[in-house]
Amino acid sequence: MVLEEIAASLIMWFSYALIPCLLTDGAAVLPAPQNLSVQSTNMKHVLTWSPVMVPEETVYYSVEYQGEYESLYMSHIWIPSSWCSPTAGPECDITDDITATVPYSLRVRATLGSQTSAWSTLKHPFNRNSTILTPPGMEVTKDGFHLVIKLEDLGPQFEFFVAYWRREPGAKEHIKMVRPGGIPMHLETMDPGATYCVKARTFVKAIGRYSAFSQAECVKVQGESLPLALALFAFVGFMLVLVVVPFSVWKMGRLLRHSCCPVVMLPDTLKITSSPQKLISCRREEVEACATAGVSSEELLRAWI
């Protein structure tokens, strides 16, 4: 009787020892990943875990998830992650997998060759409404008298509420909603010599939450000195035009006159010292009298010709 009990115990012990070896094909069991957690900031969700360490080997990981519908009605169905099946690093960007504001179950397992670990499941389901929303990065500039803001691009789910005001006692704060990020946007036409301040915060409609406002950034517009300088410069330029243009026209006229109608200097022998009308009025009988008036015969002949 005692021998039969001992034999039965030995058979059971060998059975328990042999079954795991058969299930793992004679290989050592690969440990499952531990310490699963989700880091979520500005609707970017990353699942992380502690790596499985195997000397001189690369361990790969597979990530799967279940949405609320699968958890309630099809608990046996797990969906592989879009980017992490498999992955070599101890993290997985699951942003594209989390498409609804419902609890998601997540699990990870390790693979090394033919060895596969057990699944490790996230302790508490993840909901994207727990994401941390940070104030948006922004750049406030001026373009002449235009107040311009450029907000960081956080994705299509984000809207931005921008508050701006003129820095003075009792100034009214204006709010403008801006949808796209990464594009310069005009906010206000500023008054000369005034200082304007801007701050912004994000809003995610999918989860109905706002971030905190960013720190205010201020810019100052120059006073009237620049417009006065421009007006003075324009006046001086106009006066120069009034002087230079008439002088240029006069100079051009002189050049054209000398080019088209040049003045020819006659020799002294061809010059007429008396009026031709006077010579014409002289009758032939009075040639001698005209000659005594100082007109030579050669000059008279030239005048008649």
ABEGO torsion letter per residue (X at the ends): XAAAAAAAAAAAAAAAAAAAAAAAGGBBBBBBBBGBBBBBBGGBBBBBBBBBBBBGBBBBBBBBBBBAAAAAABAABBBBBAAAOBBABABBBAAAABABBBBBBBBBBBBBEABBBBBBBBABBBBAAABBBBBBBBBBBBBEABBBBBBBBAEAABBBBBBBBBBBBGBBBBBBBBABBGBBBBABBBBBGBBBBBBBBBBBAAAGBBBBBBBBBBBBBBBAAAAAAAAAAAAAAAAAAAAAAAAAAAAAAAAAAAAABBBBBBBAAABBABBAAAAAABBAAAAAAAAAAGBBAAAAAAAAX
